[in-house]
Amino acid sequence: MGKKRTLNVDDAYALATPADSLQLYGKWAESYDQDFADAVSYVVYWHASEALLRYRSEIDGVVLDVGCGTGLVGVCLQEGGIDSIDGIDISQPMLDEAAKKETSFGRPVYRKLIAADLTKQLQIPDNEYAGLISAGTFTHGHLGVGPLDELWRIAAPGACCAIGVRTTHFEQAGFVEKLSIDVAHGKITQPELLEVNMYSAETSNTEHANDKAFIVVCKVK
Ligand SMILES: C[S@@+](CC[C@H](N)C(=O)[O-])C[C@H]1O[C@@H](n2cnc3c(N)ncnc32)[C@H](O)[C@@H]1O
C-alpha cells in the first residue's frame, strides 16, 4: 500500500466552495497542527493575535475567532491575557481539535465553539462580540468579502478587529473597495494594514516562503 500523502497549503488554496472546505478540513483536522502549522512554520495566527493583543485593555467582553480551525489563535490570545474567546468554523472536526486546547489550569481555551458556514447569515445576535480576529481564513478558496457585513453586525460598537487576509487575495477579491465603502458608510474606522509573513524564515526553501498577509486592524462603529 502506498504512503498516505500529507495534505498541504496547496490543497487549501485549491478549494472553491464551503463544501470543499468541509471535505478537506475534515481529513486534515487531526494532523493540521503538526503536519501543517509546525512543519511549515505557519505564523500568521501569531501575528493576528499580537495585533489584537495591542488592544487588550480596551476589550471588555468576548472575542470571536473567525474560522478558528484547531484553535491556534485562541491559545495565543489566552496566553496574551484575553481569556473570553468563542470560535466559529464550518468544520466540526477542526472545532473538535479546538475544543482540546486548554489553559495551563486545564480549562478549555474556548468558551463556546460554533459550527457555521460564514458565507451564510449567522444565528448570532447583533452587537454580541467585543472583538473579532481571524487568521488563514480570508484567503484563496476560502472566504472573500461576503461575510464582512455579518461580522460587523455581530460586533458591538467599538469592537476591535484584527483580520488576516492574504495579500494576493486582498487585491484580487475586492477588499480594498469593500473596506473603503464600509469606512465611507461609517461601519468601521479607517483600517490600519499590517503586512506580515505567513510563514517564518525557516520555510525559505518552499515556494510559499514569501507569502504575506495583511492584518486588517480597525474598530467597528
Ligand atoms: C487555514 S485554516 C485556518 C484555521 C486557523 N484560523 C489557523 O490560523 O490555523 C482555514 C479555516 O477556515 C475554515 N473555513 C473555510 N471556509 C469556511 C466557511 N465558509 N465558513 C466557516 N469556516 C470556514 C476551515 O474549516 C478552516 O478551519
The ligand as an SDF file (V2000), in Angstrom:
LIG
                    3D

 27 29  0  0  0  0  0  0  0  0999 V2000
   -6.2450   27.5630    7.0080 C   0  0  0  0  0  0  0  0  0  0  0  0
   -7.4920   27.1870    8.1970 S   0  0  0  0  0  0  0  0  0  0  0  0
   -7.1110   28.4150    9.4260 C   0  0  0  0  0  0  0  0  0  0  0  0
   -7.5000   27.9440   10.8000 C   0  0  0  0  0  0  0  0  0  0  0  0
   -6.9540   28.7940   11.9400 C   0  0  0  0  0  0  0  0  0  0  0  0
   -7.5460   30.1030   11.9910 N   0  0  0  0  0  0  0  0  0  0  0  0
   -5.4520   28.8950   11.8460 C   0  0  0  0  0  0  0  0  0  0  0  0
   -4.9200   30.0040   11.6780 O   0  0  0  0  0  0  0  0  0  0  0  0
   -4.7960   27.8510   11.9580 O   0  0  0  0  0  0  0  0  0  0  0  0
   -8.9710   27.8370    7.4760 C   0  0  0  0  0  0  0  0  0  0  0  0
  -10.2410   27.5300    8.2630 C   0  0  0  0  0  0  0  0  0  0  0  0
  -11.3420   28.1780    7.6250 O   0  0  0  0  0  0  0  0  0  0  0  0
  -12.4760   27.3560    7.7700 C   0  0  0  0  0  0  0  0  0  0  0  0
  -13.4660   27.7120    6.7480 N   0  0  0  0  0  0  0  0  0  0  0  0
  -13.3240   27.6440    5.4040 C   0  0  0  0  0  0  0  0  0  0  0  0
  -14.4610   28.0310    4.7920 N   0  0  0  0  0  0  0  0  0  0  0  0
  -15.3370   28.3580    5.7780 C   0  0  0  0  0  0  0  0  0  0  0  0
  -16.6950   28.8150    5.7910 C   0  0  0  0  0  0  0  0  0  0  0  0
  -17.3780   29.0090    4.6570 N   0  0  0  0  0  0  0  0  0  0  0  0
  -17.2850   29.0470    6.9790 N   0  0  0  0  0  0  0  0  0  0  0  0
  -16.6030   28.8380    8.1440 C   0  0  0  0  0  0  0  0  0  0  0  0
  -15.3240   28.3970    8.2010 N   0  0  0  0  0  0  0  0  0  0  0  0
  -14.7040   28.1600    7.0340 C   0  0  0  0  0  0  0  0  0  0  0  0
  -11.9130   25.9480    7.5900 C   0  0  0  0  0  0  0  0  0  0  0  0
  -12.7710   24.9470    8.0840 O   0  0  0  0  0  0  0  0  0  0  0  0
  -10.5880   26.0500    8.3380 C   0  0  0  0  0  0  0  0  0  0  0  0
  -10.6900   25.6420    9.6730 O   0  0  0  0  0  0  0  0  0  0  0  0
  1  2  1  0
  2  3  1  0
  2 10  1  0
  3  4  1  0
  4  5  1  0
  5  6  1  0
  5  7  1  0
  7  8  2  0
  7  9  1  0
 10 11  1  0
 11 12  1  0
 11 26  1  0
 12 13  1  0
 13 14  1  0
 13 24  1  0
 14 15  1  0
 14 23  1  0
 15 16  2  0
 16 17  1  0
 17 18  1  0
 17 23  2  0
 18 19  1  0
 18 20  2  0
 20 21  1  0
 21 22  2  0
 22 23  1  0
 24 25  1  0
 24 26  1  0
 26 27  1  0
M  CHG  2   2   1   9  -1
M  END
$$$$
